């Protein structure tokens, strides 16, 4: 649901923009559509991180940001999600996978734009970096626990016993 929240915000505002027709360029060299989608996605991420309903103490925003970025740029976010899955599986620390996948995303975009000469909007580079910094700051407690050796690890990737559907015995 968190990923869908970010994806929907970034994708929905784009549909409104197309319905409205031409949107004026706000800043030269940046696509206005991309900027509007980023702003809507960031609103979803910030709303997740600082939700009113939990006294402004929400989640860390990683999955919501991934949803937003998937609506904008499925190639680089797919690479980042792969990094998350590999690191989480090998280290069994969700926090390590989250932080390194988050930090890798702007770097992947930079490489795609300047190394591979692919069209990556400048606003996406700026806002993905800002989002990555905000998410890394939210992981401050996880970093301290990792350094102290007290961070929780995933013990198994098997479903919990309470979540396995069993047919009633007769």
matplotlib code that plots the C-alpha trace (Angstrom):
import matplotlib.pyplot as plt

x = [0.0, 2.9, 4.4, 1.0, 0.6, 3.7, 3.1, -0.5, 0.5, 3.2, 1.1, -2.2, -0.9, 0.6, -2.9, -4.3, -1.5, -2.4, -6.0, -5.2, -3.2, 0.1, 1.7, 4.1, 7.8, 8.8, 12.5, 14.4, 15.8, 13.5, 10.3, 7.3, 5.5, 8.4, 8.6, 4.8, 5.0, 8.0, 6.3, 3.1, 5.2, 7.2, 4.0, 3.0, 6.5, 6.4, 2.8, 4.0, 7.0, 5.3, 1.7, -0.8, -2.7, 0.3, 1.5, 3.9, 5.7, 5.3, 7.4, 10.8, 9.4, 11.5, 8.7, 6.5, 9.5, 10.1, 6.5, 6.8, 10.1, 8.7, 6.1, 8.8, 11.7, 11.1, 14.6, 16.7, 14.3, 14.2, 18.0, 17.7, 15.0, 17.3, 20.1, 17.6, 16.5, 20.1, 21.4, 18.4, 18.7, 22.4, 22.8, 19.3, 19.2, 16.3, 17.8, 21.1, 19.2, 16.9, 19.7, 22.1, 19.3, 18.2, 21.7, 22.3, 19.3, 20.7, 24.0, 22.4, 20.6, 23.8, 25.5, 22.6, 22.6, 26.3, 27.8, 25.2, 23.9, 20.3, 17.6, 17.3, 15.6, 17.6, 14.7, 14.7, 18.4, 17.9, 14.8, 15.9, 19.0, 16.9, 14.6, 17.6, 19.1, 15.7, 15.3, 18.9, 18.3, 15.2, 17.4, 19.6, 18.4, 19.1, 22.6, 23.2, 21.9, 24.0, 27.1, 26.2, 25.4, 21.8, 19.9, 17.2, 17.9, 15.4, 15.7, 13.9, 12.3, 9.6, 6.1, 5.2, 3.2, 0.2, 0.1, 0.0, -3.4, -4.2, -7.4, -9.2, -8.6, -11.6]
y = [0.0, 2.4, 1.9, 2.4, 5.6, 7.1, 5.7, 7.0, 10.5, 10.9, 9.3, 10.9, 14.5, 13.7, 12.7, 16.0, 17.9, 16.2, 17.0, 20.7, 21.0, 23.0, 23.7, 26.7, 25.9, 27.1, 26.6, 26.2, 22.8, 21.0, 19.3, 20.8, 17.5, 15.8, 18.5, 18.4, 14.6, 14.9, 17.4, 15.3, 12.2, 14.1, 15.2, 11.5, 10.6, 13.4, 12.6, 9.0, 10.1, 12.8, 11.7, 13.8, 10.6, 9.3, 12.6, 13.3, 10.1, 8.0, 5.6, 6.1, 6.7, 4.2, 2.2, 5.3, 7.0, 3.9, 4.0, 7.7, 7.1, 4.0, 6.2, 8.6, 6.3, 2.6, 1.6, 3.1, 2.4, -1.3, -1.4, 0.2, -2.3, -5.1, -3.7, -3.6, -7.2, -8.5, -6.7, -7.5, -11.2, -11.5, -9.4, -10.0, -6.3, -4.5, -1.2, -1.8, -2.7, 0.3, 2.8, 1.6, 1.2, 4.8, 6.2, 4.3, 5.8, 9.3, 7.8, 5.5, 8.5, 10.4, 7.5, 7.1, 10.8, 11.5, 8.0, 6.5, 9.8, 8.8, 11.5, 12.0, 15.2, 17.6, 18.0, 14.2, 14.3, 17.1, 15.8, 12.2, 13.4, 15.4, 12.4, 10.1, 12.5, 12.8, 9.0, 8.5, 11.0, 9.0, 5.9, 7.6, 5.2, 2.2, 3.4, 3.7, 0.2, -1.2, 0.4, -1.0, -4.4, -4.3, -3.8, -6.5, -9.0, -11.0, -14.5, -16.2, -15.4, -18.1, -16.9, -16.6, -19.5, -17.4, -16.3, -19.8, -20.7, -24.2, -26.1, -27.1, -30.8, -33.0]
z = [0.0, 0.8, -2.7, -4.3, -2.4, -3.8, -7.3, -7.4, -6.3, -8.9, -11.7, -10.9, -11.0, -14.5, -15.7, -14.4, -16.2, -19.5, -19.1, -18.4, -21.6, -21.9, -18.5, -18.5, -18.0, -14.5, -14.7, -18.0, -18.7, -16.4, -17.6, -15.8, -15.9, -14.1, -11.5, -10.8, -10.4, -8.1, -5.9, -5.7, -4.9, -2.3, -0.6, -0.3, 1.1, 3.6, 4.5, 5.2, 7.2, 9.3, 9.3, 11.2, 12.4, 14.4, 15.9, 13.0, 13.8, 10.6, 8.7, 7.0, 3.6, 1.6, 0.0, -0.6, -2.3, -4.4, -5.6, -6.5, -8.4, -10.1, -11.7, -12.9, -13.8, -13.7, -14.9, -12.2, -9.4, -10.5, -10.2, -6.7, -5.7, -6.9, -4.7, -1.8, -2.3, -2.7, 0.4, 2.5, 1.6, 2.0, 5.2, 6.7, 7.7, 6.1, 7.2, 5.3, 2.1, 2.5, 3.1, 0.4, -2.2, -1.3, -1.6, -4.9, -6.7, -7.3, -8.3, -10.8, -12.3, -12.5, -14.3, -16.7, -17.5, -17.8, -18.3, -20.7, -22.1, -21.3, -20.9, -17.1, -16.1, -13.9, -11.5, -10.9, -10.0, -7.5, -5.9, -5.8, -3.9, -1.5, -0.9, -0.4, 2.2, 4.1, 4.1, 5.4, 8.1, 9.2, 9.5, 12.2, 14.9, 12.6, 11.9, 15.7, 16.3, 13.4, 14.9, 18.4, 17.0, 18.3, 15.0, 14.3, 11.6, 9.6, 11.1, 8.2, 4.9, 5.5, 6.3, 9.9, 11.3, 11.9, 8.2, 6.7, 5.5, 6.7, 6.0, 9.1, 10.0, 10.1]

ax = plt.figure().add_subplot(projection="3d")
ax.plot(x, y, z, "-o")
ax.set_aspect("equal")
plt.show()
